[in-house]
Amino acid sequence: MPAPRSTVRRGLAAVAALPLLAVAATACGYGSEAKDDDAKANVSAGGKKLSSDTVKIGYFPNLTHATALVGIQEGTIQKELGGTRVESTTFNAGPSEIEALNAGSIDIGFIGPSPSINGYSKSQGKGLRIISGSASGGVKLVVNPKKIKTLDDLKGKKIATPQLGNTQDVAFLNWISEKGWKVDAQSGKGDVSVVRSDNKVTPDAYRSGDLDGAWVPEPTASKLVSQGAKVLLNETDLWPDKKFVITNIIVSQKFLDEHPDVVEAVLKGSVATNKWINANPDEAKASANKALEKLSGKPLAPEILDPAWESIEITDDPLAETLKTQAGYSVKSGLLKEPDLRGIYDLGPLNKILKAEGRPEVADAGLGVK
Protein backbone atom coordinates (compact mmCIF):
# COMPACT_ATOMS: atom_id res chain seq x y z
CA MET A 1 0.00 0.00 0.00
CA PRO A 2 1.51 3.34 -1.03
CA ALA A 3 2.61 5.93 1.47
CA PRO A 4 0.27 8.89 2.01
CA ARG A 5 0.68 11.65 -0.49
CA SER A 6 -1.22 14.82 -1.29
CA THR A 7 -1.24 17.19 -4.20
CA VAL A 8 0.98 20.21 -3.76
CA ARG A 9 -1.21 23.33 -3.75
CA ARG A 10 -1.34 27.05 -3.14
CA GLY A 11 1.33 29.58 -2.21
CA LEU A 12 4.38 31.64 -3.13
CA ALA A 13 7.92 30.30 -3.80
CA ALA A 14 11.69 30.05 -3.28
CA VAL A 15 14.85 27.82 -3.63
CA ALA A 16 18.55 27.65 -2.72
CA ALA A 17 21.60 27.77 -4.98
CA LEU A 18 24.33 25.23 -4.67
CA PRO A 19 27.72 24.46 -6.20
CA LEU A 20 27.78 23.29 -9.80
CA LEU A 21 30.55 20.82 -10.38
CA ALA A 22 32.68 21.21 -13.46
CA VAL A 23 31.40 17.97 -14.94
CA ALA A 24 27.80 19.17 -14.67
CA ALA A 25 28.59 22.59 -16.06
CA THR A 26 30.21 20.99 -19.08
CA ALA A 27 27.62 18.32 -19.58
CA CYS A 28 24.42 20.30 -19.23
CA GLY A 29 25.27 23.95 -18.90
CA TYR A 30 22.75 24.53 -16.15
CA GLY A 31 23.52 25.28 -12.55
CA SER A 32 24.86 27.85 -10.18
CA GLU A 33 27.11 28.05 -7.20
CA ALA A 34 25.79 28.82 -3.74
CA LYS A 35 27.50 31.04 -1.25
CA ASP A 36 28.13 29.24 2.01
CA ASP A 37 26.73 32.14 4.01
CA ASP A 38 23.31 32.18 2.30
CA ALA A 39 22.43 28.52 1.82
CA LYS A 40 21.17 26.52 4.77
CA ALA A 41 22.24 23.37 2.95
CA ASN A 42 25.88 24.32 3.37
CA VAL A 43 25.66 25.21 7.03
CA SER A 44 26.48 22.25 9.21
CA ALA A 45 23.78 21.50 11.74
CA GLY A 46 26.51 20.44 14.13
CA GLY A 47 26.65 17.13 15.88
CA LYS A 48 28.61 14.00 15.10
CA LYS A 49 29.74 13.30 11.56
CA LEU A 50 28.51 10.09 10.02
CA SER A 51 30.76 7.70 8.09
CA SER A 52 31.46 10.30 5.39
CA ASP A 53 32.56 13.93 5.84
CA THR A 54 30.34 15.00 2.93
CA VAL A 55 27.49 13.76 0.77
CA LYS A 56 27.21 15.12 -2.77
CA ILE A 57 23.59 15.53 -3.90
CA GLY A 58 22.43 16.29 -7.44
CA TYR A 59 19.05 17.62 -8.56
CA PHE A 60 17.39 19.86 -11.16
CA PRO A 61 16.21 23.46 -10.76
CA ASN A 62 12.68 22.22 -11.53
CA LEU A 63 9.64 22.26 -9.29
CA THR A 64 9.34 18.53 -9.91
CA HIS A 65 12.43 18.34 -7.67
CA ALA A 66 10.71 20.18 -4.85
CA THR A 67 11.94 17.69 -2.25
CA ALA A 68 15.54 18.63 -2.98
CA LEU A 69 14.82 22.34 -3.42
CA VAL A 70 12.94 22.64 -0.15
CA GLY A 71 14.91 20.05 1.80
CA ILE A 72 18.18 21.81 1.05
CA GLN A 73 16.78 25.35 1.33
CA GLU A 74 15.20 24.68 4.73
CA GLY A 75 18.10 22.60 6.04
CA THR A 76 15.84 19.58 6.67
CA ILE A 77 18.23 17.18 4.99
CA GLN A 78 21.29 18.74 6.63
CA LYS A 79 19.65 18.44 10.04
CA GLU A 80 19.50 14.66 9.73
CA LEU A 81 23.14 14.50 8.63
CA GLY A 82 24.53 16.30 11.67
CA GLY A 83 28.20 17.09 11.05
CA THR A 84 28.25 15.44 7.62
CA ARG A 85 28.18 18.26 5.11
CA VAL A 86 25.86 18.51 2.08
CA GLU A 87 27.42 19.53 -1.22
CA SER A 88 24.94 20.01 -4.05
CA THR A 89 24.95 20.32 -7.83
CA THR A 90 22.20 21.17 -10.33
CA PHE A 91 21.60 19.60 -13.75
CA ASN A 92 19.38 20.30 -16.75
CA ALA A 93 18.34 16.68 -17.31
CA GLY A 94 18.90 13.11 -16.19
CA PRO A 95 21.55 11.78 -18.59
CA SER A 96 24.00 14.45 -17.40
CA GLU A 97 23.28 13.56 -13.79
CA ILE A 98 23.89 9.86 -14.46
CA GLU A 99 27.29 10.77 -15.94
CA ALA A 100 28.11 12.65 -12.75
CA LEU A 101 26.96 9.74 -10.57
CA ASN A 102 29.11 7.32 -12.56
CA ALA A 103 32.08 9.66 -12.28
CA GLY A 104 31.69 9.99 -8.51
CA SER A 105 30.91 13.70 -8.78
CA ILE A 106 27.66 13.09 -6.92
CA ASP A 107 26.62 10.33 -4.51
CA ILE A 108 22.85 10.73 -4.43
CA GLY A 109 20.57 12.21 -7.08
CA PHE A 110 17.00 13.34 -7.60
CA ILE A 111 16.21 12.18 -11.14
CA GLY A 112 13.55 10.91 -13.51
CA PRO A 113 12.79 7.25 -14.28
CA SER A 114 14.20 6.99 -17.82
CA PRO A 115 17.79 7.99 -16.94
CA SER A 116 17.56 5.77 -13.85
CA ILE A 117 16.57 2.82 -16.01
CA ASN A 118 19.26 3.55 -18.59
CA GLY A 119 21.96 4.04 -15.97
CA TYR A 120 21.05 0.83 -14.18
CA SER A 121 20.91 -1.14 -17.41
CA LYS A 122 24.23 0.15 -18.78
CA SER A 123 26.00 -0.69 -15.52
CA GLN A 124 24.44 -4.19 -15.57
CA GLY A 125 22.77 -3.49 -12.26
CA LYS A 126 25.96 -2.41 -10.49
CA GLY A 127 25.87 1.38 -10.76
CA LEU A 128 22.87 2.62 -8.82
CA ARG A 129 19.78 1.87 -6.80
CA ILE A 130 16.46 3.72 -6.57
CA ILE A 131 15.88 4.27 -2.86
CA SER A 132 12.74 6.44 -2.81
CA GLY A 133 10.18 8.32 -4.81
CA SER A 134 9.87 12.09 -4.70
CA ALA A 135 7.24 13.41 -7.11
CA SER A 136 4.51 12.58 -9.60
CA GLY A 137 3.17 14.71 -12.45
CA GLY A 138 4.25 18.21 -13.39
CA VAL A 139 4.86 17.58 -17.12
CA LYS A 140 2.95 19.25 -19.94
CA LEU A 141 2.90 19.61 -23.70
CA VAL A 142 2.63 23.35 -24.38
CA VAL A 143 2.36 24.82 -27.88
CA ASN A 144 2.04 27.99 -29.90
CA PRO A 145 -1.76 28.27 -30.30
CA LYS A 146 -1.37 30.21 -33.55
CA LYS A 147 0.38 27.28 -35.19
CA ILE A 148 -1.05 24.29 -33.29
CA LYS A 149 -4.70 24.00 -32.34
CA THR A 150 -5.10 20.22 -32.04
CA LEU A 151 -2.79 17.32 -31.28
CA ASP A 152 -2.82 16.33 -34.95
CA ASP A 153 -1.34 19.72 -35.80
CA LEU A 154 1.97 18.68 -34.17
CA LYS A 155 2.94 16.86 -37.35
CA GLY A 156 5.68 18.83 -39.09
CA LYS A 157 6.29 21.11 -36.10
CA LYS A 158 9.36 21.68 -33.90
CA ILE A 159 8.80 20.51 -30.32
CA ALA A 160 11.43 20.68 -27.58
CA THR A 161 12.35 18.15 -24.92
CA PRO A 162 15.10 18.74 -22.32
CA GLN A 163 17.69 16.18 -23.50
CA LEU A 164 18.03 13.04 -25.61
CA GLY A 165 16.93 10.08 -23.49
CA ASN A 166 15.60 12.10 -20.56
CA THR A 167 12.19 11.22 -19.11
CA GLN A 168 10.22 13.80 -21.08
CA ASP A 169 12.07 12.93 -24.29
CA VAL A 170 11.19 9.26 -23.93
CA ALA A 171 7.56 10.04 -23.06
CA PHE A 172 7.19 12.30 -26.10
CA LEU A 173 8.81 9.76 -28.44
CA ASN A 174 6.36 7.16 -27.14
CA TRP A 175 3.40 9.49 -27.65
CA ILE A 176 4.53 10.18 -31.23
CA SER A 177 4.81 6.45 -31.87
CA GLU A 178 1.30 5.86 -30.55
CA LYS A 179 0.03 8.47 -33.02
CA GLY A 180 1.48 6.29 -35.78
CA TRP A 181 4.10 8.88 -36.71
CA LYS A 182 7.77 8.14 -37.30
CA VAL A 183 10.73 9.93 -35.70
CA ASP A 184 14.36 8.83 -35.55
CA ALA A 185 15.03 8.77 -31.82
CA GLN A 186 18.69 9.75 -32.05
CA SER A 187 18.41 12.68 -34.48
CA GLY A 188 14.88 13.74 -33.59
CA LYS A 189 14.03 14.03 -37.29
CA GLY A 190 10.79 12.74 -38.73
CA ASP A 191 7.08 13.51 -38.81
CA VAL A 192 7.70 15.76 -35.80
CA SER A 193 11.03 17.53 -35.24
CA VAL A 194 12.09 16.70 -31.67
CA VAL A 195 14.50 19.43 -30.60
CA ARG A 196 16.64 18.69 -27.54
CA SER A 197 16.84 22.04 -25.74
CA ASP A 198 18.13 22.98 -22.28
CA ASN A 199 15.19 24.01 -20.09
CA LYS A 200 17.07 27.20 -19.32
CA VAL A 201 17.02 28.37 -22.96
CA THR A 202 13.74 26.84 -24.17
CA PRO A 203 11.60 29.89 -23.27
CA ASP A 204 13.88 32.19 -25.31
CA ALA A 205 13.88 29.75 -28.22
CA TYR A 206 10.10 29.64 -28.12
CA ARG A 207 9.86 33.43 -27.95
CA SER A 208 12.11 33.80 -30.98
CA GLY A 209 10.00 31.38 -33.02
CA ASP A 210 12.63 28.64 -33.19
CA LEU A 211 10.25 26.26 -31.40
CA ASP A 212 6.55 25.59 -31.90
CA GLY A 213 6.12 23.99 -28.48
CA ALA A 214 7.69 21.78 -25.82
CA TRP A 215 7.07 18.63 -23.77
CA VAL A 216 8.67 19.80 -20.54
CA PRO A 217 8.53 19.71 -16.73
CA GLU A 218 7.53 22.54 -14.45
CA PRO A 219 8.24 25.39 -14.16
CA THR A 220 9.38 25.50 -17.82
CA ALA A 221 5.89 24.61 -19.06
CA SER A 222 4.26 27.47 -17.15
CA LYS A 223 7.01 29.87 -18.23
CA LEU A 224 6.03 29.15 -21.83
CA VAL A 225 2.36 29.61 -21.02
CA SER A 226 3.20 33.04 -19.56
CA GLN A 227 4.65 33.87 -23.01
CA GLY A 228 1.41 32.98 -24.77
CA ALA A 229 1.76 29.22 -25.18
CA LYS A 230 -1.20 26.94 -24.49
CA VAL A 231 -1.29 23.66 -22.57
CA LEU A 232 -2.40 21.12 -25.16
CA LEU A 233 -1.82 18.02 -23.05
CA ASN A 234 -1.07 17.29 -19.39
CA GLU A 235 0.92 14.05 -19.21
CA THR A 236 -0.89 13.15 -15.99
CA ASP A 237 -4.03 12.55 -18.08
CA LEU A 238 -2.28 9.74 -19.98
CA TRP A 239 -1.74 7.60 -16.87
CA PRO A 240 -4.04 5.31 -14.87
CA ASP A 241 -5.07 6.99 -11.63
CA LYS A 242 -3.35 10.13 -12.99
CA LYS A 243 -0.12 9.16 -11.26
CA PHE A 244 3.34 8.47 -12.68
CA VAL A 245 6.82 8.82 -11.26
CA ILE A 246 8.58 11.93 -12.46
CA THR A 247 11.29 12.11 -9.78
CA ASN A 248 13.09 9.30 -7.93
CA ILE A 249 15.96 9.38 -5.47
CA ILE A 250 18.90 7.28 -6.63
CA VAL A 251 22.21 6.47 -4.97
CA SER A 252 25.53 5.20 -6.23
CA GLN A 253 25.78 1.53 -5.31
CA LYS A 254 29.33 2.13 -4.11
CA PHE A 255 28.24 4.96 -1.82
CA LEU A 256 25.32 2.90 -0.50
CA ASP A 257 27.63 0.01 0.33
CA GLU A 258 30.23 2.22 2.02
CA HIS A 259 27.98 4.76 3.76
CA PRO A 260 24.54 3.27 4.53
CA ASP A 261 24.19 5.56 7.55
CA VAL A 262 24.56 8.65 5.36
CA VAL A 263 22.03 7.32 2.86
CA GLU A 264 19.54 6.62 5.66
CA ALA A 265 20.03 10.15 7.01
CA VAL A 266 19.34 11.69 3.60
CA LEU A 267 16.21 9.55 3.31
CA LYS A 268 15.04 10.67 6.75
CA GLY A 269 15.52 14.25 5.59
CA SER A 270 13.60 13.55 2.39
CA VAL A 271 10.68 11.95 4.23
CA ALA A 272 10.57 14.82 6.70
CA THR A 273 10.70 17.34 3.86
CA ASN A 274 7.87 15.69 1.95
CA LYS A 275 5.75 15.57 5.08
CA TRP A 276 6.35 19.28 5.67
CA ILE A 277 5.65 20.19 2.03
CA ASN A 278 2.31 18.40 2.04
CA ALA A 279 1.32 19.85 5.42
CA ASN A 280 2.46 23.39 4.57
CA PRO A 281 1.99 23.87 0.81
CA ASP A 282 2.06 27.67 0.86
CA GLU A 283 5.26 27.87 2.88
CA ALA A 284 6.82 25.07 0.84
CA LYS A 285 6.00 26.81 -2.42
CA ALA A 286 7.62 29.97 -1.11
CA SER A 287 10.69 28.02 -0.04
CA ALA A 288 10.99 26.36 -3.45
CA ASN A 289 10.73 29.72 -5.18
CA LYS A 290 13.38 31.23 -2.96
CA ALA A 291 15.73 28.42 -3.92
CA LEU A 292 14.99 28.91 -7.61
CA GLU A 293 15.66 32.62 -7.19
CA LYS A 294 19.12 31.86 -5.87
CA LEU A 295 19.79 29.47 -8.74
CA SER A 296 18.48 31.65 -11.56
CA GLY A 297 18.77 35.18 -10.17
CA LYS A 298 15.05 35.88 -9.93
CA PRO A 299 11.94 34.26 -8.43
CA LEU A 300 9.07 32.84 -10.44
CA ALA A 301 6.13 35.18 -10.89
CA PRO A 302 2.85 33.98 -9.30
CA GLU A 303 1.28 33.38 -12.73
CA ILE A 304 4.07 30.86 -13.42
CA LEU A 305 4.56 29.44 -9.95
CA ASP A 306 0.95 28.79 -8.97
CA PRO A 307 -0.16 26.58 -11.91
CA ALA A 308 3.19 24.80 -11.91
CA TRP A 309 3.03 23.96 -8.22
CA GLU A 310 -0.60 22.88 -8.46
CA SER A 311 0.23 20.18 -11.01
CA ILE A 312 2.88 18.37 -8.93
CA GLU A 313 2.26 15.69 -6.31
CA ILE A 314 4.95 15.11 -3.69
CA THR A 315 5.28 11.51 -2.52
CA ASP A 316 7.71 9.07 -0.93
CA ASP A 317 6.23 6.29 -3.09
CA PRO A 318 8.42 5.53 -6.15
CA LEU A 319 5.31 4.37 -8.07
CA ALA A 320 7.34 1.42 -9.29
CA GLU A 321 4.72 0.02 -11.67
CA THR A 322 4.88 3.23 -13.70
CA LEU A 323 8.65 2.91 -13.97
CA LYS A 324 8.11 -0.49 -15.58
CA THR A 325 5.87 1.16 -18.15
CA GLN A 326 8.40 3.89 -18.86
CA ALA A 327 11.09 1.25 -19.37
CA GLY A 328 8.88 -0.14 -22.11
CA TYR A 329 8.74 3.29 -23.73
CA SER A 330 12.54 3.44 -23.90
CA VAL A 331 12.69 0.01 -25.51
CA LYS A 332 9.98 0.86 -28.05
CA SER A 333 11.74 4.09 -29.02
CA GLY A 334 14.95 2.21 -29.74
CA LEU A 335 16.93 4.04 -27.07
CA LEU A 336 17.31 0.95 -24.90
CA LYS A 337 17.45 -2.80 -25.33
CA GLU A 338 15.06 -4.84 -23.17
CA PRO A 339 16.47 -4.24 -19.66
CA ASP A 340 16.62 -6.58 -16.69
CA LEU A 341 15.46 -4.26 -13.90
CA ARG A 342 15.46 -6.81 -11.10
CA GLY A 343 17.25 -5.19 -8.16
CA ILE A 344 16.89 -1.60 -9.35
CA TYR A 345 15.02 -0.76 -6.13
CA ASP A 346 16.40 -0.91 -2.61
CA LEU A 347 13.48 0.36 -0.57
CA GLY A 348 14.53 -1.29 2.69
CA PRO A 349 15.93 1.87 4.31
CA LEU A 350 12.89 3.93 3.24
CA ASN A 351 10.40 1.35 4.48
CA LYS A 352 12.27 1.15 7.79
CA ILE A 353 11.76 4.90 8.20
CA LEU A 354 8.10 4.76 7.17
CA LYS A 355 7.42 1.83 9.49
CA ALA A 356 8.98 3.70 12.41
CA GLU A 357 6.50 6.51 11.75
CA GLY A 358 3.56 4.10 11.66
CA ARG A 359 3.07 4.60 7.93
CA PRO A 360 2.45 1.97 5.22
CA GLU A 361 5.46 0.62 3.37
CA VAL A 362 5.89 1.27 -0.36
CA ALA A 363 6.16 -1.42 -3.05
CA ASP A 364 8.93 -2.18 -5.53
CA ALA A 365 6.75 -3.98 -8.14
CA GLY A 366 8.92 -7.08 -7.84
CA LEU A 367 12.06 -5.19 -8.83
CA GLY A 368 13.70 -4.95 -5.41
CA VAL A 369 17.00 -6.32 -4.19
CA LYS A 370 16.84 -9.80 -2.76
N, C-alpha and C positions, 0 to 999 in steps of 0.2 A: 504494500500500500504506500503510495507516494507521500512524501513529507508535505505538511501544510504549505500552501503558497497563495499569495493574493496578488491581484493585479496592481501594478504601481500606478498611483493616481496623484493628481493635484500638485501644485506647488511652484516653487521658484527653482534656482539651481546653482551648482558650483562644483569644482574639481581640482585636484592638486597636481602640480607638475613634478616630474621626476626624471632622473638622468637617462639620457638616451645613449646607449652604448654605440661604439663606432660601427659594429657589425649591423645594428638595426638602422642606423642612419644611412649606411651604404645600401642596405638591402631594400628599404622601403621609403626612405626619405621622409619619415613622419615621426616626430617626437620632439621633446624639449627637455632641457635640464632644469631640475628644481634647485632652488637655493636651500641649503640646510636650515636656514633660520626661518623659512616660511612654509615648510612642509612638515606636517605632523608625522608623516611616514618616516622621515629621516631623523626624528628626535627619539632617542632611546627612551623607553618607558622605565628604564632602570631594572634592577633585579638581576638574577643569575642568568648568564648566557647559557643557551642550550648547546647542543653538540657542534654547532657551526657558529662562527662569529657573525656571519651575514647570511641572508637568503635573498637571492636575486629573482624578482617577480616581474613578469612581462604581461602587458595588457594593451588594449586599444583605447584611444581617446573617443570611444563611442558610448552612447548611453546603454547599449546592450552589455557593456562591461561595468555596469553600475556598482556591482559588488566590489570590484577593485577600486574604482574611482572613490567611492564613499568610504570603503574600509581603510584605504590609505590616507585619504583626506582627514578622516576623523580619528585616525590612530587606533582603530579597533583591532586591526591585524597586529600592529606593533605592540599593543598592550599584551596580547597573548604570547608574544615572543620574548618579553622581558628584555634582557640585555643583548639578545641577538638582533642585529640591525637589518632593516629592510632596505634593499637597493632596488629601484624600479626602472623599467624601460618601456617605452611605448612603441607600438608597431601600427602600420596601416592595415595589414591583413595577415591571415594565419600562416601562409607558407614562409614568410619572412621570420615569423616567431619560431616556427619549427626549426629553421636553420640555426637560430640563436640557441635554442634548447640543445640541439645536437652538438653545437660548438662549445657548450658549457657557459655561454654568456648569460643565460638565465637558468634558474633551477625549477621554477614553477611558473605556469602561464595560464592566463584566461584566454580562451581560444574557441573557435567554432568547431563543429563536428568533422567537416571534410578534411581540414588539415590534420586533425587528430588521427583520423582514419589513415590518411596517407602516410603520416609520420610513423605510425605504429606498423603499418604494412611494410614500408621500406626498410625498417629496422628489424624486420622479422620478429616483431613482438618484444624486442629487447630495449627499445629506446625510451618508451614513455608509458605512463598509465593515466587513465582518467580517474580522478579521485573524488569528483563532485560535479554537480550541475551548478549553474549560476543564473541563467536567464532563458526565457522562452519568448518568441515573437520579435517585434521591433524591426521587421524587414518589409519594404514596400517597393513596388514598381511604380515609379513616378515618371510622367511624360509631358512633353510639350503639347498642350491641348489644341494648339493651332495645326499641328501636324498629325497628331494621333488622337482619334476620338474613340476607337474601339480596340480591343486586343488584336483583331485581325490586321489593324493598321500598322502593327509593329514590323510587318514584313518589309524589308528594304530599308529599315531605319537603323540609326546608330544608337545603341543602348550600352551604357557603362555598367561594369561590375568592378569591385575593388582590386582584384588580382586574379590571374590565371590559377584555377584550382582552389580558390577560397570558397567558403560556404555559399555565399551569394552567387558566385560564378557557376558553381555546380548546380545549384537550384535553378538558375535561369537556363542553363544548357538543357536540363531535364525538361523544363517547361516548354522550351522550343521544340524538343524532340516529340513531346506529347501532342503538340500542334501539327505534327507531321512535316515540319520544316527541317532543313538540313543546315548545319553549321559545323565547320571544322573546329574541333575543340581547341586545338593548339593555336591556330592563327586567329580564330574568332570570325573568319570570313564565311559567308553563306547567305541564306535567305534573310537573316538578320545579322548586322555587323555588331559583334560583341567587342566592345572597347574596354580594355583593362585600364582603369584610371584610378589613381590614388584618391581616396575620399577627400583629401585635403584640397585637391585641385578640381574635382568634379563640378562643384557649383560654378566656378569660373568658366570651365569648358562648356557647361550648359548655357550660361549667360551669353557666351560669345557665339553660340550656334553650332559649336563643334559636336555637340551631343543632342540627340532627340529625346533622351530619357535615361533612366538608370534603375537598376535593381540593386538597392543598397540598404544598409542598416541605418538606424537612427544614431545621431541626429541629421545625417546627410540627407535623408529623404525629406525631412521637414524643412531643411535649408532650401532645397530645390522648390518645394511648394511655396515658400516665402518669396521666391523669384518668379512665381507664376505657373509653376508646374502643377500637374493634377495627379492625385493618387488614382491609378488605374486598377491596381490590384494590391491587396494586403496579403502577404504570403500566409499569414495565420489562417486565412479562409480556405487554403488548400489542404489543411491538415485535419485529421479526425480529432474531435474534441478541441480544435483550435489551439493545439499545443504542439510545439516542436522545439528541440534544443537548438539554441542559437549560441550559447556560451557554456563551455565546460571549464573545469579546472584540471589541468594536466600537470604531471611532475616527471622530471627526468628519473628513469628507473635507477640510475646510479645514485642520485641524490636521495631518493626514497630509501634505498638500501642502507646508505651511510648515515642518514639523518632523519629517521622516522619521527623523532620527537619534534623536530622543526616542522615537518610536514603536518603533524597533528596540530601543532600550535597555529599554523596558517589556516587550517581547516576550522579550528575553533573560532578564529577571527572572522572567517568567511560566514560561518553559521550565525554568529552574533551580529554581523553586519546585515545579513539578509533579514534577520528577525527585526532589527531596528528599522530597516528600510520599509518593510511591510507594515510596521506599527506606526511609523512616522513619515508618511509619504511626502508631505510638504517640506519637512526639514531635510529629508534625504534628497529630494529634487534640488533643493538649494545647495546642498553640499556637493552634489554631482556637478552642478553648474559652476560652482566656485573652482573645482578642480579643472574643469574644461577651460575656464578663464585663464588659469595659470599655464595650461598647456598651449593654448592658442593665442593668448593675449587679450581676449575679450569674451564676456559671457554670452550665452545664447539668449536671444530675445524671447519674451514669453510666447510669441506666436510660433516660434520654432520649438521651444522647450516643452510646452504643455502638450501638444499632440504627440510629440515624440515619446515623452515619458508615459503617457497614457497607454501606449501600444505595447509596452514591455511588461513582462511578468517575471518577477524575481523569485527564484526557487532553488532549494538545495538539491532537488531531484534532477538527475542527469537525463531523464526521459529517454532511457536507453533504447526502447523500441524504435523511437524516431531516428536514432543514430543508425540503426540497422537499415532503415529505409534510405537514409541519405548515402550510405555506403553503396547501395544499389544504384543510386543516381550517378555516382562517380564511375562505376563500372560501365553503365549504359552509355555514358558520354565518351568513353574511351580513355579517360584520364587515369584509370586504375584497373589492374587485373583483379579478378575475384579475390578479395582478401580473406584471410583467416583471422577473425577478430576475437577469437577465444583468448581471454586474459587481458583484454584492453582495459577492463575496469578493475580497480581495486578499491571497493567501497567499504572495506572493513573499518578503516579509521573514521570515516564519516558516520557510518552506522553506529559505531561505538559512542560517538558524541551525541547523536540523535537519541539513542537509547537512554543515555544518562540524563537527558532532558525529558524523558517520558514521551518521546515522539516516535511515530512509526518509522521503521527503516525504509530505505529506498532500494529499488530492484536494479539488477544489472542485465536483465533480459537473457540470462544464460551465458553472458560474455565475461564473467568475472574470473579472477585468479582462483586457482584450486588450492 
